[in-house]
Amino acid sequence: MADMPAALNDHPKSDLAIQRKVLDELAWDTRVTATEVGVEVRDGVVMLVGTVDSWAKKVAAEEAAHRVSGVLDVANELSVVIADDEPSDTDVATAVRHALHWDVFVPDQRIMTTITAGIVTLRGTVDTYAQRQHAANAIRNLAGVRGVVNEIVVEPSNITAEALRATIRNALDRHADRELDKLEIDVDRGRVTLHGHVQSWREHDLVVGAVTGTRGVKTVIDRLRLA
């Protein structure tokens, strides 16, 4: 691999500090077996490598890395390898259907699933982006799931871009602990792109949650950064 330009690789101590914090966070998170996850950091970008035995652990490791102060980007390269005695695709399909059915926030009759080698593909239509997210969250912790591909489409809304932007701003004003006027919210036919800086991962989740919960949002492009 070619040497990194000096301007892009002049903070090795910072990278080492971030690596240590991420490793400590993984060791603290009871959902993750820290010894399964390797952590590499280059120019502030965290790379998670190794093998885990569930999709849930892969997602949990990513969430743990993002909670660490100073982490801007995470490349989740963890592989999910299911043990031989794990559920078959038929078993997974049954569990997925039950999980979708029992989640009161998911319109399960409008969602179809396909399971191939443990990869669950979700298709169908829902009324809100939040419902789309709920469907994926309902199944990610199931045994035998190696990955989730969410192809659910949010039905079009008649709300204008200006009205949607105003609704999102009002939600942020109600939810936020401080003013978030510096955030940029771009709206294009229901696709919302977020730009700007937040103070913590908790604040990040609050902002994204307020947007995903707003009727009329079809998809969210998250370009927020930690200050």
TIDO-100212 format. One record per residue (C-alpha): x negated, y, z negated; residue in three letters; residue number from 1. Coordinates in Angstrom, 2 decimals, always signed. Example, Ala and Ser with C-alpha at 12.3 -4.5 7.8 and 13.67 -1.06 7.14 Angstrom:
<rec><xx>-12.30</xx><yy>-4.50</yy><zz>-7.80</zz><residu>ALA</residu><num>1</num></rec>
<rec><xx>-13.67</xx><yy>-1.06</yy><zz>-7.14</zz><residu>SER</residu><num>2</num></rec>
This chain:
<rec><xx>+0.00</xx><yy>+0.00</yy><zz>+0.00</zz><residu>MET</residu><num>1</num></rec>
<rec><xx>-1.35</xx><yy>+3.46</yy><zz>+0.89</zz><residu>ALA</residu><num>2</num></rec>
<rec><xx>-2.45</xx><yy>+5.69</yy><zz>-1.96</zz><residu>ASP</residu><num>3</num></rec>
<rec><xx>+0.19</xx><yy>+8.08</yy><zz>-3.23</zz><residu>MET</residu><num>4</num></rec>
<rec><xx>-0.50</xx><yy>+11.77</yy><zz>-2.47</zz><residu>PRO</residu><num>5</num></rec>
<rec><xx>-2.04</xx><yy>+13.51</yy><zz>-5.45</zz><residu>ALA</residu><num>6</num></rec>
<rec><xx>+0.88</xx><yy>+15.92</yy><zz>-5.73</zz><residu>ALA</residu><num>7</num></rec>
<rec><xx>+3.29</xx><yy>+13.04</yy><zz>-6.15</zz><residu>LEU</residu><num>8</num></rec>
<rec><xx>+1.25</xx><yy>+10.97</yy><zz>-8.57</zz><residu>ASN</residu><num>9</num></rec>
<rec><xx>-0.15</xx><yy>+13.40</yy><zz>-11.13</zz><residu>ASP</residu><num>10</num></rec>
<rec><xx>+1.93</xx><yy>+12.39</yy><zz>-14.16</zz><residu>HIS</residu><num>11</num></rec>
<rec><xx>+0.75</xx><yy>+8.86</yy><zz>-15.04</zz><residu>PRO</residu><num>12</num></rec>
<rec><xx>+1.12</xx><yy>+9.54</yy><zz>-18.77</zz><residu>LYS</residu><num>13</num></rec>
<rec><xx>+4.73</xx><yy>+10.57</yy><zz>-18.28</zz><residu>SER</residu><num>14</num></rec>
<rec><xx>+5.40</xx><yy>+7.41</yy><zz>-16.29</zz><residu>ASP</residu><num>15</num></rec>
<rec><xx>+3.86</xx><yy>+5.29</yy><zz>-19.06</zz><residu>LEU</residu><num>16</num></rec>
<rec><xx>+5.96</xx><yy>+7.07</yy><zz>-21.68</zz><residu>ALA</residu><num>17</num></rec>
<rec><xx>+9.15</xx><yy>+6.50</yy><zz>-19.68</zz><residu>ILE</residu><num>18</num></rec>
<rec><xx>+8.24</xx><yy>+2.84</yy><zz>-19.18</zz><residu>GLN</residu><num>19</num></rec>
<rec><xx>+7.76</xx><yy>+2.37</yy><zz>-22.92</zz><residu>ARG</residu><num>20</num></rec>
<rec><xx>+11.10</xx><yy>+4.04</yy><zz>-23.70</zz><residu>LYS</residu><num>21</num></rec>
<rec><xx>+12.96</xx><yy>+1.95</yy><zz>-21.14</zz><residu>VAL</residu><num>22</num></rec>
<rec><xx>+11.42</xx><yy>-1.24</yy><zz>-22.51</zz><residu>LEU</residu><num>23</num></rec>
<rec><xx>+12.43</xx><yy>-0.20</yy><zz>-26.03</zz><residu>ASP</residu><num>24</num></rec>
<rec><xx>+15.98</xx><yy>+0.56</yy><zz>-24.86</zz><residu>GLU</residu><num>25</num></rec>
<rec><xx>+16.24</xx><yy>-2.85</yy><zz>-23.19</zz><residu>LEU</residu><num>26</num></rec>
<rec><xx>+15.03</xx><yy>-4.52</yy><zz>-26.38</zz><residu>ALA</residu><num>27</num></rec>
<rec><xx>+17.64</xx><yy>-2.56</yy><zz>-28.38</zz><residu>TRP</residu><num>28</num></rec>
<rec><xx>+20.58</xx><yy>-3.37</yy><zz>-26.04</zz><residu>ASP</residu><num>29</num></rec>
<rec><xx>+22.09</xx><yy>-6.66</yy><zz>-27.25</zz><residu>THR</residu><num>30</num></rec>
<rec><xx>+23.63</xx><yy>-7.34</yy><zz>-23.83</zz><residu>ARG</residu><num>31</num></rec>
<rec><xx>+20.20</xx><yy>-7.74</yy><zz>-22.24</zz><residu>VAL</residu><num>32</num></rec>
<rec><xx>+17.45</xx><yy>-10.28</yy><zz>-22.77</zz><residu>THR</residu><num>33</num></rec>
<rec><xx>+14.52</xx><yy>-7.87</yy><zz>-22.59</zz><residu>ALA</residu><num>34</num></rec>
<rec><xx>+11.98</xx><yy>-10.56</yy><zz>-21.71</zz><residu>THR</residu><num>35</num></rec>
<rec><xx>+13.87</xx><yy>-11.22</yy><zz>-18.45</zz><residu>GLU</residu><num>36</num></rec>
<rec><xx>+13.50</xx><yy>-7.65</yy><zz>-17.23</zz><residu>VAL</residu><num>37</num></rec>
<rec><xx>+10.27</xx><yy>-6.10</yy><zz>-16.01</zz><residu>GLY</residu><num>38</num></rec>
<rec><xx>+9.96</xx><yy>-2.31</yy><zz>-15.82</zz><residu>VAL</residu><num>39</num></rec>
<rec><xx>+7.79</xx><yy>-0.36</yy><zz>-13.41</zz><residu>GLU</residu><num>40</num></rec>
<rec><xx>+7.76</xx><yy>+3.44</yy><zz>-13.21</zz><residu>VAL</residu><num>41</num></rec>
<rec><xx>+6.33</xx><yy>+5.61</yy><zz>-10.46</zz><residu>ARG</residu><num>42</num></rec>
<rec><xx>+6.82</xx><yy>+9.38</yy><zz>-10.31</zz><residu>ASP</residu><num>43</num></rec>
<rec><xx>+9.77</xx><yy>+9.09</yy><zz>-12.69</zz><residu>GLY</residu><num>44</num></rec>
<rec><xx>+11.54</xx><yy>+6.39</yy><zz>-10.66</zz><residu>VAL</residu><num>45</num></rec>
<rec><xx>+12.29</xx><yy>+3.30</yy><zz>-12.74</zz><residu>VAL</residu><num>46</num></rec>
<rec><xx>+12.21</xx><yy>-0.08</yy><zz>-10.99</zz><residu>MET</residu><num>47</num></rec>
<rec><xx>+13.83</xx><yy>-3.03</yy><zz>-12.73</zz><residu>LEU</residu><num>48</num></rec>
<rec><xx>+12.44</xx><yy>-6.38</yy><zz>-11.59</zz><residu>VAL</residu><num>49</num></rec>
<rec><xx>+12.91</xx><yy>-9.97</yy><zz>-12.67</zz><residu>GLY</residu><num>50</num></rec>
<rec><xx>+15.70</xx><yy>-12.53</yy><zz>-12.86</zz><residu>THR</residu><num>51</num></rec>
<rec><xx>+18.85</xx><yy>-12.53</yy><zz>-14.98</zz><residu>VAL</residu><num>52</num></rec>
<rec><xx>+21.64</xx><yy>-15.09</yy><zz>-15.20</zz><residu>ASP</residu><num>53</num></rec>
<rec><xx>+24.66</xx><yy>-12.80</yy><zz>-14.69</zz><residu>SER</residu><num>54</num></rec>
<rec><xx>+25.83</xx><yy>-9.72</yy><zz>-12.83</zz><residu>TRP</residu><num>55</num></rec>
<rec><xx>+26.85</xx><yy>-8.25</yy><zz>-16.18</zz><residu>ALA</residu><num>56</num></rec>
<rec><xx>+23.24</xx><yy>-8.34</yy><zz>-17.41</zz><residu>LYS</residu><num>57</num></rec>
<rec><xx>+22.03</xx><yy>-6.68</yy><zz>-14.21</zz><residu>LYS</residu><num>58</num></rec>
<rec><xx>+24.49</xx><yy>-3.83</yy><zz>-14.68</zz><residu>VAL</residu><num>59</num></rec>
<rec><xx>+23.72</xx><yy>-3.58</yy><zz>-18.42</zz><residu>ALA</residu><num>60</num></rec>
<rec><xx>+19.98</xx><yy>-3.27</yy><zz>-17.72</zz><residu>ALA</residu><num>61</num></rec>
<rec><xx>+20.65</xx><yy>-0.48</yy><zz>-15.24</zz><residu>GLU</residu><num>62</num></rec>
<rec><xx>+22.84</xx><yy>+1.36</yy><zz>-17.72</zz><residu>GLU</residu><num>63</num></rec>
<rec><xx>+20.18</xx><yy>+0.99</yy><zz>-20.42</zz><residu>ALA</residu><num>64</num></rec>
<rec><xx>+17.52</xx><yy>+2.50</yy><zz>-18.17</zz><residu>ALA</residu><num>65</num></rec>
<rec><xx>+19.75</xx><yy>+5.45</yy><zz>-17.30</zz><residu>HIS</residu><num>66</num></rec>
<rec><xx>+20.31</xx><yy>+6.22</yy><zz>-20.98</zz><residu>ARG</residu><num>67</num></rec>
<rec><xx>+16.62</xx><yy>+7.05</yy><zz>-21.48</zz><residu>VAL</residu><num>68</num></rec>
<rec><xx>+15.73</xx><yy>+10.72</yy><zz>-21.47</zz><residu>SER</residu><num>69</num></rec>
<rec><xx>+13.56</xx><yy>+11.64</yy><zz>-18.49</zz><residu>GLY</residu><num>70</num></rec>
<rec><xx>+14.91</xx><yy>+8.93</yy><zz>-16.19</zz><residu>VAL</residu><num>71</num></rec>
<rec><xx>+16.28</xx><yy>+10.40</yy><zz>-12.97</zz><residu>LEU</residu><num>72</num></rec>
<rec><xx>+16.47</xx><yy>+7.40</yy><zz>-10.65</zz><residu>ASP</residu><num>73</num></rec>
<rec><xx>+16.73</xx><yy>+3.64</yy><zz>-11.16</zz><residu>VAL</residu><num>74</num></rec>
<rec><xx>+16.01</xx><yy>+1.05</yy><zz>-8.48</zz><residu>ALA</residu><num>75</num></rec>
<rec><xx>+17.72</xx><yy>-2.10</yy><zz>-9.70</zz><residu>ASN</residu><num>76</num></rec>
<rec><xx>+15.89</xx><yy>-4.96</yy><zz>-8.02</zz><residu>GLU</residu><num>77</num></rec>
<rec><xx>+16.92</xx><yy>-7.62</yy><zz>-10.53</zz><residu>LEU</residu><num>78</num></rec>
<rec><xx>+17.93</xx><yy>-10.94</yy><zz>-9.01</zz><residu>SER</residu><num>79</num></rec>
<rec><xx>+20.93</xx><yy>-12.85</yy><zz>-10.36</zz><residu>VAL</residu><num>80</num></rec>
<rec><xx>+20.39</xx><yy>-16.60</yy><zz>-10.47</zz><residu>VAL</residu><num>81</num></rec>
<rec><xx>+23.24</xx><yy>-18.72</yy><zz>-11.78</zz><residu>ILE</residu><num>82</num></rec>
<rec><xx>+22.45</xx><yy>-21.98</yy><zz>-13.57</zz><residu>ALA</residu><num>83</num></rec>
<rec><xx>+23.55</xx><yy>-25.24</yy><zz>-11.93</zz><residu>ASP</residu><num>84</num></rec>
<rec><xx>+26.23</xx><yy>-25.83</yy><zz>-14.56</zz><residu>ASP</residu><num>85</num></rec>
<rec><xx>+27.87</xx><yy>-22.42</yy><zz>-14.04</zz><residu>GLU</residu><num>86</num></rec>
<rec><xx>+31.43</xx><yy>-22.17</yy><zz>-12.61</zz><residu>PRO</residu><num>87</num></rec>
<rec><xx>+32.05</xx><yy>-22.99</yy><zz>-8.95</zz><residu>SER</residu><num>88</num></rec>
<rec><xx>+33.38</xx><yy>-20.36</yy><zz>-6.54</zz><residu>ASP</residu><num>89</num></rec>
<rec><xx>+36.84</xx><yy>-21.85</yy><zz>-7.02</zz><residu>THR</residu><num>90</num></rec>
<rec><xx>+36.53</xx><yy>-21.43</yy><zz>-10.79</zz><residu>ASP</residu><num>91</num></rec>
<rec><xx>+35.29</xx><yy>-17.87</yy><zz>-10.32</zz><residu>VAL</residu><num>92</num></rec>
<rec><xx>+38.20</xx><yy>-17.08</yy><zz>-7.98</zz><residu>ALA</residu><num>93</num></rec>
<rec><xx>+40.68</xx><yy>-18.27</yy><zz>-10.60</zz><residu>THR</residu><num>94</num></rec>
<rec><xx>+38.97</xx><yy>-16.26</yy><zz>-13.35</zz><residu>ALA</residu><num>95</num></rec>
<rec><xx>+38.85</xx><yy>-13.14</yy><zz>-11.15</zz><residu>VAL</residu><num>96</num></rec>
<rec><xx>+42.57</xx><yy>-13.38</yy><zz>-10.39</zz><residu>ARG</residu><num>97</num></rec>
<rec><xx>+43.40</xx><yy>-13.76</yy><zz>-14.07</zz><residu>HIS</residu><num>98</num></rec>
<rec><xx>+41.16</xx><yy>-10.83</yy><zz>-15.03</zz><residu>ALA</residu><num>99</num></rec>
<rec><xx>+42.77</xx><yy>-8.55</yy><zz>-12.44</zz><residu>LEU</residu><num>100</num></rec>
<rec><xx>+46.25</xx><yy>-9.67</yy><zz>-13.46</zz><residu>HIS</residu><num>101</num></rec>
<rec><xx>+45.70</xx><yy>-9.06</yy><zz>-17.18</zz><residu>TRP</residu><num>102</num></rec>
<rec><xx>+44.17</xx><yy>-5.60</yy><zz>-16.75</zz><residu>ASP</residu><num>103</num></rec>
<rec><xx>+47.06</xx><yy>-3.17</yy><zz>-17.11</zz><residu>VAL</residu><num>104</num></rec>
<rec><xx>+45.21</xx><yy>-0.46</yy><zz>-15.14</zz><residu>PHE</residu><num>105</num></rec>
<rec><xx>+44.76</xx><yy>-2.63</yy><zz>-12.04</zz><residu>VAL</residu><num>106</num></rec>
<rec><xx>+47.51</xx><yy>-3.09</yy><zz>-9.40</zz><residu>PRO</residu><num>107</num></rec>
<rec><xx>+46.43</xx><yy>-6.69</yy><zz>-8.92</zz><residu>ASP</residu><num>108</num></rec>
<rec><xx>+49.08</xx><yy>-7.60</yy><zz>-6.32</zz><residu>GLN</residu><num>109</num></rec>
<rec><xx>+47.50</xx><yy>-5.09</yy><zz>-3.94</zz><residu>ARG</residu><num>110</num></rec>
<rec><xx>+44.00</xx><yy>-6.53</yy><zz>-4.26</zz><residu>ILE</residu><num>111</num></rec>
<rec><xx>+42.57</xx><yy>-9.53</yy><zz>-2.39</zz><residu>MET</residu><num>112</num></rec>
<rec><xx>+39.33</xx><yy>-11.25</yy><zz>-3.29</zz><residu>THR</residu><num>113</num></rec>
<rec><xx>+36.78</xx><yy>-13.43</yy><zz>-1.55</zz><residu>THR</residu><num>114</num></rec>
<rec><xx>+34.10</xx><yy>-15.33</yy><zz>-3.48</zz><residu>ILE</residu><num>115</num></rec>
<rec><xx>+31.02</xx><yy>-16.62</yy><zz>-1.67</zz><residu>THR</residu><num>116</num></rec>
<rec><xx>+28.09</xx><yy>-18.05</yy><zz>-3.65</zz><residu>ALA</residu><num>117</num></rec>
<rec><xx>+29.20</xx><yy>-16.05</yy><zz>-6.67</zz><residu>GLY</residu><num>118</num></rec>
<rec><xx>+29.49</xx><yy>-12.73</yy><zz>-4.78</zz><residu>ILE</residu><num>119</num></rec>
<rec><xx>+32.99</xx><yy>-11.27</yy><zz>-5.27</zz><residu>VAL</residu><num>120</num></rec>
<rec><xx>+34.33</xx><yy>-9.03</yy><zz>-2.51</zz><residu>THR</residu><num>121</num></rec>
<rec><xx>+37.35</xx><yy>-6.90</yy><zz>-3.40</zz><residu>LEU</residu><num>122</num></rec>
<rec><xx>+39.69</xx><yy>-5.59</yy><zz>-0.69</zz><residu>ARG</residu><num>123</num></rec>
<rec><xx>+43.04</xx><yy>-3.85</yy><zz>-0.69</zz><residu>GLY</residu><num>124</num></rec>
<rec><xx>+44.51</xx><yy>-0.42</yy><zz>-1.35</zz><residu>THR</residu><num>125</num></rec>
<rec><xx>+45.15</xx><yy>+1.50</yy><zz>-4.57</zz><residu>VAL</residu><num>126</num></rec>
<rec><xx>+46.50</xx><yy>+4.92</yy><zz>-5.49</zz><residu>ASP</residu><num>127</num></rec>
<rec><xx>+43.48</xx><yy>+6.35</yy><zz>-7.32</zz><residu>THR</residu><num>128</num></rec>
<rec><xx>+39.70</xx><yy>+6.04</yy><zz>-7.40</zz><residu>TYR</residu><num>129</num></rec>
<rec><xx>+39.99</xx><yy>+5.16</yy><zz>-11.10</zz><residu>ALA</residu><num>130</num></rec>
<rec><xx>+42.05</xx><yy>+2.08</yy><zz>-10.21</zz><residu>GLN</residu><num>131</num></rec>
<rec><xx>+39.34</xx><yy>+1.08</yy><zz>-7.73</zz><residu>ARG</residu><num>132</num></rec>
<rec><xx>+36.73</xx><yy>+1.32</yy><zz>-10.49</zz><residu>GLN</residu><num>133</num></rec>
<rec><xx>+38.91</xx><yy>-0.52</yy><zz>-13.01</zz><residu>HIS</residu><num>134</num></rec>
<rec><xx>+39.21</xx><yy>-3.47</yy><zz>-10.63</zz><residu>ALA</residu><num>135</num></rec>
<rec><xx>+35.43</xx><yy>-3.83</yy><zz>-10.35</zz><residu>ALA</residu><num>136</num></rec>
<rec><xx>+34.91</xx><yy>-3.36</yy><zz>-14.09</zz><residu>ASN</residu><num>137</num></rec>
<rec><xx>+37.54</xx><yy>-5.99</yy><zz>-14.91</zz><residu>ALA</residu><num>138</num></rec>
<rec><xx>+35.51</xx><yy>-8.76</yy><zz>-13.29</zz><residu>ILE</residu><num>139</num></rec>
<rec><xx>+31.88</xx><yy>-7.80</yy><zz>-13.69</zz><residu>ARG</residu><num>140</num></rec>
<rec><xx>+31.41</xx><yy>-9.63</yy><zz>-17.00</zz><residu>ASN</residu><num>141</num></rec>
<rec><xx>+32.84</xx><yy>-12.96</yy><zz>-15.82</zz><residu>LEU</residu><num>142</num></rec>
<rec><xx>+30.61</xx><yy>-16.02</yy><zz>-15.90</zz><residu>ALA</residu><num>143</num></rec>
<rec><xx>+29.50</xx><yy>-17.15</yy><zz>-12.47</zz><residu>GLY</residu><num>144</num></rec>
<rec><xx>+29.67</xx><yy>-13.69</yy><zz>-10.86</zz><residu>VAL</residu><num>145</num></rec>
<rec><xx>+26.41</xx><yy>-12.85</yy><zz>-9.06</zz><residu>ARG</residu><num>146</num></rec>
<rec><xx>+27.55</xx><yy>-9.56</yy><zz>-7.58</zz><residu>GLY</residu><num>147</num></rec>
<rec><xx>+30.56</xx><yy>-7.37</yy><zz>-6.79</zz><residu>VAL</residu><num>148</num></rec>
<rec><xx>+31.23</xx><yy>-5.76</yy><zz>-3.41</zz><residu>VAL</residu><num>149</num></rec>
<rec><xx>+34.00</xx><yy>-3.21</yy><zz>-3.80</zz><residu>ASN</residu><num>150</num></rec>
<rec><xx>+35.75</xx><yy>-2.55</yy><zz>-0.48</zz><residu>GLU</residu><num>151</num></rec>
<rec><xx>+39.03</xx><yy>-1.36</yy><zz>-2.02</zz><residu>ILE</residu><num>152</num></rec>
<rec><xx>+40.38</xx><yy>+1.72</yy><zz>-0.24</zz><residu>VAL</residu><num>153</num></rec>
<rec><xx>+42.09</xx><yy>+4.62</yy><zz>-2.01</zz><residu>VAL</residu><num>154</num></rec>
<rec><xx>+45.31</xx><yy>+5.67</yy><zz>-0.27</zz><residu>GLU</residu><num>155</num></rec>
<rec><xx>+45.21</xx><yy>+9.13</yy><zz>+1.36</zz><residu>PRO</residu><num>156</num></rec>
<rec><xx>+46.63</xx><yy>+12.05</yy><zz>-0.63</zz><residu>SER</residu><num>157</num></rec>
<rec><xx>+48.32</xx><yy>+15.22</yy><zz>+0.58</zz><residu>ASN</residu><num>158</num></rec>
<rec><xx>+46.47</xx><yy>+17.38</yy><zz>-1.95</zz><residu>ILE</residu><num>159</num></rec>
<rec><xx>+44.30</xx><yy>+20.10</yy><zz>-0.40</zz><residu>THR</residu><num>160</num></rec>
<rec><xx>+40.56</xx><yy>+20.37</yy><zz>-1.02</zz><residu>ALA</residu><num>161</num></rec>
<rec><xx>+41.07</xx><yy>+23.64</yy><zz>-2.90</zz><residu>GLU</residu><num>162</num></rec>
<rec><xx>+43.76</xx><yy>+22.17</yy><zz>-5.14</zz><residu>ALA</residu><num>163</num></rec>
<rec><xx>+41.69</xx><yy>+19.04</yy><zz>-5.81</zz><residu>LEU</residu><num>164</num></rec>
<rec><xx>+38.63</xx><yy>+21.12</yy><zz>-6.72</zz><residu>ARG</residu><num>165</num></rec>
<rec><xx>+40.75</xx><yy>+23.22</yy><zz>-9.10</zz><residu>ALA</residu><num>166</num></rec>
<rec><xx>+42.23</xx><yy>+20.10</yy><zz>-10.72</zz><residu>THR</residu><num>167</num></rec>
<rec><xx>+38.76</xx><yy>+18.66</yy><zz>-11.28</zz><residu>ILE</residu><num>168</num></rec>
<rec><xx>+37.54</xx><yy>+21.94</yy><zz>-12.79</zz><residu>ARG</residu><num>169</num></rec>
<rec><xx>+40.51</xx><yy>+21.99</yy><zz>-15.17</zz><residu>ASN</residu><num>170</num></rec>
<rec><xx>+39.74</xx><yy>+18.41</yy><zz>-16.25</zz><residu>ALA</residu><num>171</num></rec>
<rec><xx>+36.10</xx><yy>+19.32</yy><zz>-16.90</zz><residu>LEU</residu><num>172</num></rec>
<rec><xx>+37.16</xx><yy>+22.35</yy><zz>-18.95</zz><residu>ASP</residu><num>173</num></rec>
<rec><xx>+39.30</xx><yy>+20.09</yy><zz>-21.14</zz><residu>ARG</residu><num>174</num></rec>
<rec><xx>+36.72</xx><yy>+17.34</yy><zz>-21.57</zz><residu>HIS</residu><num>175</num></rec>
<rec><xx>+33.35</xx><yy>+19.06</yy><zz>-21.71</zz><residu>ALA</residu><num>176</num></rec>
<rec><xx>+31.57</xx><yy>+20.15</yy><zz>-24.88</zz><residu>ASP</residu><num>177</num></rec>
<rec><xx>+30.10</xx><yy>+23.14</yy><zz>-23.07</zz><residu>ARG</residu><num>178</num></rec>
<rec><xx>+30.67</xx><yy>+25.17</yy><zz>-19.93</zz><residu>GLU</residu><num>179</num></rec>
<rec><xx>+29.71</xx><yy>+23.38</yy><zz>-16.75</zz><residu>LEU</residu><num>180</num></rec>
<rec><xx>+29.95</xx><yy>+26.30</yy><zz>-14.35</zz><residu>ASP</residu><num>181</num></rec>
<rec><xx>+26.61</xx><yy>+25.47</yy><zz>-12.73</zz><residu>LYS</residu><num>182</num></rec>
<rec><xx>+27.91</xx><yy>+22.19</yy><zz>-11.38</zz><residu>LEU</residu><num>183</num></rec>
<rec><xx>+28.68</xx><yy>+22.19</yy><zz>-7.66</zz><residu>GLU</residu><num>184</num></rec>
<rec><xx>+31.73</xx><yy>+20.24</yy><zz>-6.55</zz><residu>ILE</residu><num>185</num></rec>
<rec><xx>+32.02</xx><yy>+19.61</yy><zz>-2.82</zz><residu>ASP</residu><num>186</num></rec>
<rec><xx>+35.32</xx><yy>+18.19</yy><zz>-1.60</zz><residu>VAL</residu><num>187</num></rec>
<rec><xx>+35.85</xx><yy>+16.78</yy><zz>+1.88</zz><residu>ASP</residu><num>188</num></rec>
<rec><xx>+39.05</xx><yy>+14.81</yy><zz>+2.60</zz><residu>ARG</residu><num>189</num></rec>
<rec><xx>+39.07</xx><yy>+13.26</yy><zz>-0.85</zz><residu>GLY</residu><num>190</num></rec>
<rec><xx>+35.34</xx><yy>+12.57</yy><zz>-1.00</zz><residu>ARG</residu><num>191</num></rec>
<rec><xx>+33.86</xx><yy>+14.44</yy><zz>-3.95</zz><residu>VAL</residu><num>192</num></rec>
<rec><xx>+30.11</xx><yy>+15.11</yy><zz>-4.14</zz><residu>THR</residu><num>193</num></rec>
<rec><xx>+28.68</xx><yy>+16.29</yy><zz>-7.45</zz><residu>LEU</residu><num>194</num></rec>
<rec><xx>+25.51</xx><yy>+18.40</yy><zz>-7.64</zz><residu>HIS</residu><num>195</num></rec>
<rec><xx>+23.78</xx><yy>+20.00</yy><zz>-10.61</zz><residu>GLY</residu><num>196</num></rec>
<rec><xx>+22.21</xx><yy>+19.19</yy><zz>-13.96</zz><residu>HIS</residu><num>197</num></rec>
<rec><xx>+23.66</xx><yy>+17.74</yy><zz>-17.16</zz><residu>VAL</residu><num>198</num></rec>
<rec><xx>+22.10</xx><yy>+17.59</yy><zz>-20.61</zz><residu>GLN</residu><num>199</num></rec>
<rec><xx>+22.52</xx><yy>+13.88</yy><zz>-21.31</zz><residu>SER</residu><num>200</num></rec>
<rec><xx>+23.73</xx><yy>+10.58</yy><zz>-19.88</zz><residu>TRP</residu><num>201</num></rec>
<rec><xx>+26.82</xx><yy>+10.92</yy><zz>-22.08</zz><residu>ARG</residu><num>202</num></rec>
<rec><xx>+27.60</xx><yy>+14.25</yy><zz>-20.41</zz><residu>GLU</residu><num>203</num></rec>
<rec><xx>+26.97</xx><yy>+12.65</yy><zz>-17.03</zz><residu>HIS</residu><num>204</num></rec>
<rec><xx>+29.53</xx><yy>+9.92</yy><zz>-17.78</zz><residu>ASP</residu><num>205</num></rec>
<rec><xx>+32.00</xx><yy>+12.54</yy><zz>-19.01</zz><residu>LEU</residu><num>206</num></rec>
<rec><xx>+31.73</xx><yy>+14.52</yy><zz>-15.77</zz><residu>VAL</residu><num>207</num></rec>
<rec><xx>+31.96</xx><yy>+11.48</yy><zz>-13.50</zz><residu>VAL</residu><num>208</num></rec>
<rec><xx>+34.83</xx><yy>+10.10</yy><zz>-15.58</zz><residu>GLY</residu><num>209</num></rec>
<rec><xx>+36.78</xx><yy>+13.34</yy><zz>-15.26</zz><residu>ALA</residu><num>210</num></rec>
<rec><xx>+36.37</xx><yy>+13.24</yy><zz>-11.49</zz><residu>VAL</residu><num>211</num></rec>
<rec><xx>+37.23</xx><yy>+9.57</yy><zz>-11.02</zz><residu>THR</residu><num>212</num></rec>
<rec><xx>+40.36</xx><yy>+10.03</yy><zz>-13.13</zz><residu>GLY</residu><num>213</num></rec>
<rec><xx>+41.70</xx><yy>+12.81</yy><zz>-10.92</zz><residu>THR</residu><num>214</num></rec>
<rec><xx>+44.48</xx><yy>+11.88</yy><zz>-8.50</zz><residu>ARG</residu><num>215</num></rec>
<rec><xx>+43.50</xx><yy>+12.61</yy><zz>-4.90</zz><residu>GLY</residu><num>216</num></rec>
<rec><xx>+39.84</xx><yy>+11.56</yy><zz>-5.26</zz><residu>VAL</residu><num>217</num></rec>
<rec><xx>+39.00</xx><yy>+8.78</yy><zz>-2.77</zz><residu>LYS</residu><num>218</num></rec>
<rec><xx>+35.30</xx><yy>+8.36</yy><zz>-3.50</zz><residu>THR</residu><num>219</num></rec>
<rec><xx>+32.59</xx><yy>+9.98</yy><zz>-5.61</zz><residu>VAL</residu><num>220</num></rec>
<rec><xx>+29.02</xx><yy>+10.77</yy><zz>-4.54</zz><residu>ILE</residu><num>221</num></rec>
<rec><xx>+27.01</xx><yy>+11.24</yy><zz>-7.74</zz><residu>ASP</residu><num>222</num></rec>
<rec><xx>+23.99</xx><yy>+13.51</yy><zz>-7.29</zz><residu>ARG</residu><num>223</num></rec>
<rec><xx>+23.84</xx><yy>+14.80</yy><zz>-10.85</zz><residu>LEU</residu><num>224</num></rec>
<rec><xx>+20.48</xx><yy>+15.05</yy><zz>-12.56</zz><residu>ARG</residu><num>225</num></rec>
<rec><xx>+19.48</xx><yy>+15.11</yy><zz>-16.20</zz><residu>LEU</residu><num>226</num></rec>
<rec><xx>+18.10</xx><yy>+18.52</yy><zz>-17.19</zz><residu>ALA</residu><num>227</num></rec>
